[in-house]
Amino acid sequence: MIIEFTQPFYCLKWTKIIPFLKHLFTFTYTYIKPLRIMSSSFLSNIRAITFWLFCFFCSCFSFSSAQNGKPKFKVIAFYTARDDKAHISFVHEANAWFPLMATKYNFQYDSTKNWDNMNPEFLSHYQVVVFLDTRPEKPAQREAFQKYMENGGGWMGFHFSAFALTPSEFNQDWNWYHETFLGSGQYVSNIWRPSTAILDVDRNFPATKHMPKTFKTSPNEWYRWEHDLRKNPDIQILCSIDSASFPLGTGPKLNEIWHSGYYPVVWTNKKYKMIYFNMGHNDMDYEHKYDNTDKTLSYTFSSPMEAKLIVDALLWLGK
């Protein structure tokens, strides 16, 4: 009996696998069992293999059924991917990585550069909104996002999505977002160049309860903020930079190297279903040490614990 699979076994339908299982059992118990000349242990092994093959196929088709079913929740990611090559690199990485997680954990991931989709009708189709690199700028977009969050929507933001600095292209001209929602106020400074850090984790939260007390991140450009989030009763700091990380950064400017201080990098606002990650700036070959392509030197999701934290946070938001 020869069974040829022209597609992965987990993609096969029950109508195709049932005949195979029928033939398998028939072959085992019609042809193998009567062969008394064989040892009983050999026959037992054959029947055991048959049984485990059956269990294996059942589990595979259960997996297939889950994957082909209705997604548990839907995610829409907004991005701009303009100007900063490190942010663009992260956006491309995220838009490749999140669909893989969507397949694994059975949710739907969509992404768009059209910020005009930030409207009530469009957002009503999604349970989680992600800002990969920037924020909405138009008043109608901002109003739609605020109402979405006030009505129980989920949000995950990365790195530059919290940036505001007056004067700059991204002025602090949205008090609800930067003061009330994020609580961080304006950007103050950052390390250079992107460096790995050891993070302390508050595990008293659904998205962090399965994390270790500390973990090592991928290289990142870490930000310092205007407000001390420890003094905000609405904010729960989930990850902060451990002192073992210092000195953090390599300069060349002295103020781009941190030697001490308290720096929150992941937090949530307890009045909303949200989480912010300061990660999202990949290291790049700015100096063209390797070639002239400004190649990416590090990837955010290459840190297993960092990736786990982001997945666990997304699954919490999607509930």
C-alpha positions as CSV (number, residue, x, y, z in Angstrom):
1,M,0.0,0.0,0.0
2,I,1.5,3.3,-1.0
3,I,0.1,6.6,0.2
4,E,1.4,9.7,-1.5
5,F,0.9,13.1,0.1
6,T,1.0,16.0,-2.3
7,Q,0.5,18.5,0.4
8,P,1.4,18.8,4.1
9,F,-0.5,16.3,6.2
10,Y,-2.0,19.0,8.4
11,C,-3.6,20.5,5.3
12,L,-5.4,17.3,4.3
13,K,-9.2,17.0,4.9
14,W,-10.9,14.2,6.8
15,T,-12.4,13.0,3.5
16,K,-8.9,12.2,2.3
17,I,-7.4,10.8,5.5
18,I,-10.3,8.5,6.6
19,P,-9.6,6.0,3.7
20,F,-6.0,6.0,4.6
21,L,-6.8,5.2,8.3
22,K,-9.2,2.5,7.2
23,H,-6.6,0.9,5.0
24,L,-4.0,1.2,7.8
25,F,-6.2,-0.7,10.3
26,T,-7.3,-3.2,7.8
27,F,-3.7,-4.0,6.8
28,T,-2.7,-4.3,10.4
29,Y,-5.4,-6.6,11.7
30,T,-6.0,-8.5,8.5
31,Y,-2.5,-9.3,7.4
32,I,-0.2,-8.7,10.4
33,K,-2.3,-10.2,13.2
34,P,-2.7,-13.7,11.6
35,L,1.0,-14.1,11.2
36,R,1.5,-16.3,14.2
37,I,5.0,-17.1,13.2
38,M,6.0,-13.6,14.3
39,S,6.7,-12.9,17.9
40,S,4.0,-11.5,20.1
41,S,6.2,-8.5,20.9
42,F,6.6,-7.7,17.2
43,L,2.8,-7.8,16.7
44,S,2.3,-5.6,19.8
45,N,4.7,-3.1,18.4
46,I,3.0,-3.0,15.1
47,R,-0.4,-2.5,16.7
48,A,1.1,0.2,19.0
49,I,2.6,2.0,16.0
50,T,-0.8,1.9,14.3
51,F,-2.5,3.3,17.4
52,W,0.0,6.2,17.8
53,L,-0.2,7.0,14.1
54,F,-4.0,7.3,14.6
55,C,-3.5,9.6,17.6
56,F,-0.9,11.6,15.7
57,F,-3.2,12.2,12.7
58,C,-6.1,13.1,15.1
59,S,-4.0,15.7,16.8
60,C,-2.8,17.1,13.5
61,F,-6.3,17.5,12.2
62,S,-7.3,19.2,15.5
63,F,-4.5,21.6,14.9
64,S,-5.6,22.1,11.3
65,S,-9.2,22.7,12.3
66,A,-8.1,25.4,14.8
67,Q,-6.0,27.1,12.2
68,N,-8.8,27.1,9.6
69,G,-11.4,28.3,12.1
70,K,-12.5,31.8,12.9
71,P,-9.7,33.9,14.4
72,K,-9.9,34.6,18.1
73,F,-9.4,38.3,17.5
74,K,-8.3,40.8,14.8
75,V,-5.3,43.1,14.9
76,I,-4.8,46.2,12.7
77,A,-1.3,47.7,12.7
78,F,-0.7,51.3,11.5
79,Y,2.7,52.5,10.3
80,T,4.4,55.2,8.3
81,A,7.9,53.7,7.6
82,R,9.4,56.9,6.5
83,D,12.8,58.7,7.1
84,D,14.4,56.7,9.9
85,K,16.0,53.6,8.5
86,A,16.1,51.8,11.8
87,H,12.3,52.4,12.3
88,I,11.6,51.2,8.7
89,S,13.7,48.1,9.4
90,F,11.6,47.4,12.5
91,V,8.3,47.9,10.6
92,H,9.4,45.4,7.9
93,E,10.5,43.0,10.6
94,A,7.2,43.3,12.5
95,N,5.0,43.0,9.4
96,A,6.8,39.7,8.6
97,W,6.8,38.4,12.2
98,F,3.3,39.2,13.4
99,P,1.6,37.1,10.6
100,L,3.7,34.1,11.8
101,M,2.4,34.6,15.3
102,A,-1.1,35.0,13.9
103,T,-0.9,31.6,12.3
104,K,0.5,30.1,15.5
105,Y,-2.0,31.6,17.9
106,N,-5.0,31.9,15.7
107,F,-5.6,35.6,15.3
108,Q,-5.8,37.8,12.3
109,Y,-3.1,40.4,11.6
110,D,-3.6,43.2,9.0
111,S,-1.5,46.3,8.5
112,T,-1.9,49.6,6.7
113,K,-0.1,52.9,5.9
114,N,-3.3,54.7,5.4
115,W,-3.9,56.6,8.6
116,D,-7.3,57.8,7.3
117,N,-8.4,54.3,8.1
118,M,-8.3,55.5,11.7
119,N,-12.1,56.0,11.7
120,P,-14.9,54.5,13.8
121,E,-16.3,52.2,11.0
122,F,-12.9,50.7,10.1
123,L,-11.8,50.3,13.7
124,S,-15.0,48.5,14.6
125,H,-13.7,45.4,12.8
126,Y,-10.7,45.1,15.1
127,Q,-10.1,44.3,18.7
128,V,-6.5,45.5,18.9
129,V,-4.8,48.5,17.2
130,V,-1.0,48.6,16.9
131,F,1.2,51.6,16.3
132,L,4.4,50.3,14.8
133,D,6.3,53.6,14.5
134,T,4.2,56.8,14.6
135,R,0.9,58.2,15.7
136,P,-2.2,59.7,14.0
137,E,-1.9,63.4,13.2
138,K,-5.3,64.5,11.9
139,P,-7.9,65.6,14.5
140,A,-10.5,63.2,13.1
141,Q,-8.0,60.3,13.4
142,R,-7.1,61.2,16.9
143,E,-10.7,61.6,18.0
144,A,-11.6,58.2,16.5
145,F,-8.6,56.5,18.3
146,Q,-9.5,58.1,21.7
147,K,-13.1,56.9,21.4
148,Y,-11.9,53.5,20.4
149,M,-9.8,53.2,23.5
150,E,-12.4,54.7,25.8
151,N,-14.9,52.1,24.5
152,G,-12.6,49.2,25.5
153,G,-10.4,48.7,22.5
154,G,-6.9,47.3,22.8
155,W,-3.7,49.1,21.9
156,M,0.0,48.2,21.6
157,G,2.5,50.8,20.7
158,F,6.2,50.6,19.9
159,H,9.1,53.0,20.3
160,F,8.6,56.1,18.2
161,S,4.8,55.9,18.5
162,A,5.2,57.7,21.9
163,F,7.6,60.4,20.6
164,A,6.7,64.0,21.0
165,L,9.0,67.0,21.1
166,T,8.2,70.7,20.7
167,P,9.5,72.1,18.4
168,S,9.9,69.2,16.0
169,E,8.0,67.5,13.2
170,F,6.1,65.7,16.0
171,N,5.1,68.5,18.4
172,Q,3.5,67.7,21.7
173,D,0.1,68.8,20.5
174,W,-2.1,66.0,21.8
175,N,-2.5,66.1,25.5
176,W,-4.9,63.2,25.9
177,Y,-2.4,60.8,24.2
178,H,0.9,62.0,25.7
179,E,-0.2,63.2,29.1
180,T,-3.3,61.1,30.0
181,F,-3.0,57.9,28.0
182,L,0.7,57.3,27.9
183,G,1.6,59.6,30.8
184,S,5.2,60.0,29.6
185,G,4.9,63.6,28.2
186,Q,7.6,64.6,25.8
187,Y,10.7,62.8,24.7
188,V,13.9,64.1,26.5
189,S,16.9,62.1,25.3
190,N,18.2,58.7,24.2
191,I,21.3,56.5,24.3
192,W,23.4,55.9,21.3
193,R,24.2,53.6,19.7
194,P,21.4,50.9,20.0
195,S,22.5,48.6,22.8
196,T,21.2,45.5,24.6
197,A,19.8,46.0,28.1
198,I,18.9,43.8,31.1
199,L,15.3,44.5,32.1
200,D,13.6,44.1,35.5
201,V,10.1,42.7,35.1
202,D,7.0,43.3,37.2
203,R,5.3,39.9,37.0
204,N,2.1,41.0,38.7
205,F,0.3,41.5,35.3
206,P,-1.3,39.1,32.8
207,A,1.2,39.8,30.1
208,T,4.2,39.4,32.3
209,K,3.3,36.7,34.7
210,H,5.1,34.0,32.7
211,M,8.2,36.1,32.3
212,P,11.5,35.7,34.2
213,K,12.4,38.4,36.7
214,T,15.0,39.7,34.3
215,F,15.8,39.2,30.7
216,K,18.2,40.5,28.0
217,T,16.8,42.5,25.1
218,S,17.8,43.0,21.5
219,P,19.8,46.2,20.8
220,N,17.6,49.2,21.0
221,E,17.7,53.0,21.2
222,W,16.3,53.6,24.6
223,Y,14.3,56.8,25.4
224,R,14.1,59.0,28.5
225,W,10.9,60.8,29.2
226,E,9.7,64.1,30.6
227,H,7.6,62.6,33.4
228,D,8.5,60.2,36.2
229,L,5.9,57.4,35.6
230,R,6.5,56.1,39.1
231,K,4.5,59.1,40.4
232,N,1.5,58.4,38.2
233,P,-1.1,56.2,40.0
234,D,-2.7,55.2,36.6
235,I,0.6,53.8,35.3
236,Q,1.9,50.3,36.0
237,I,5.6,50.0,35.0
238,L,6.1,46.5,33.7
239,C,9.8,46.6,32.6
240,S,12.6,49.0,33.5
241,I,16.3,49.0,32.8
242,D,18.3,47.0,35.4
243,S,21.4,48.6,36.8
244,A,23.4,45.7,35.5
245,S,22.9,47.3,32.1
246,F,25.1,50.3,32.9
247,P,27.0,51.8,31.2
248,L,24.3,51.7,28.5
249,G,25.2,53.1,25.1
250,T,28.5,53.8,23.4
251,G,28.3,57.4,22.4
252,P,30.3,59.1,21.0
253,K,28.6,61.9,22.9
254,L,28.9,61.5,26.7
255,N,25.2,62.3,27.2
256,E,24.4,59.3,25.0
257,I,25.8,56.9,27.6
258,W,23.7,56.2,30.7
259,H,25.6,55.4,33.9
260,S,22.7,55.4,36.3
261,G,19.1,56.3,36.8
262,Y,15.6,54.8,36.5
263,Y,14.3,54.2,33.0
264,P,10.9,52.6,32.4
265,V,10.6,51.0,29.0
266,V,7.4,48.9,29.1
267,W,4.2,50.1,30.8
268,T,0.4,50.0,30.9
269,N,-2.2,52.6,31.8
270,K,-4.7,50.8,34.2
271,K,-7.6,52.9,32.9
272,Y,-7.2,51.4,29.4
273,K,-6.4,48.1,27.7
274,M,-3.0,49.1,26.4
275,I,0.7,48.5,26.6
276,Y,3.6,50.5,25.4
277,F,7.0,49.1,24.4
278,N,10.0,51.4,24.0
279,M,11.6,48.7,21.7
280,G,11.4,49.1,18.0
281,H,14.7,50.6,16.8
282,N,17.0,48.1,15.1
283,D,20.7,48.6,14.9
284,M,21.9,49.6,11.4
285,D,25.2,49.7,9.6
286,Y,25.1,53.5,9.5
287,E,28.9,53.7,9.1
288,H,28.9,51.3,6.1
289,K,31.4,49.0,7.8
290,Y,30.0,46.0,5.9
291,D,28.7,47.4,2.6
292,N,26.8,50.4,1.3
293,T,23.3,49.1,1.9
294,D,22.7,50.4,5.5
295,K,22.0,46.8,6.4
296,T,20.2,45.8,9.5
297,L,22.6,44.6,12.2
298,S,20.0,43.5,14.8
299,Y,16.4,42.4,15.0
300,T,13.9,43.2,17.8
301,F,12.2,39.8,17.8
302,S,15.5,37.9,17.8
303,S,15.4,38.1,21.6
304,P,13.3,35.1,22.7
305,M,12.1,36.6,25.9
306,E,11.4,40.0,24.3
307,A,9.3,38.2,21.6
308,K,7.5,36.2,24.2
309,L,6.6,39.3,26.2
310,I,5.1,40.9,23.0
311,V,3.1,37.8,22.1
312,D,1.8,37.4,25.7
313,A,0.8,41.1,25.7
314,L,-1.0,40.8,22.4
315,L,-2.9,37.7,23.5
316,W,-3.9,39.6,26.7
317,L,-5.1,42.6,24.6
318,G,-7.1,40.3,22.3
319,K,-9.1,38.6,25.1
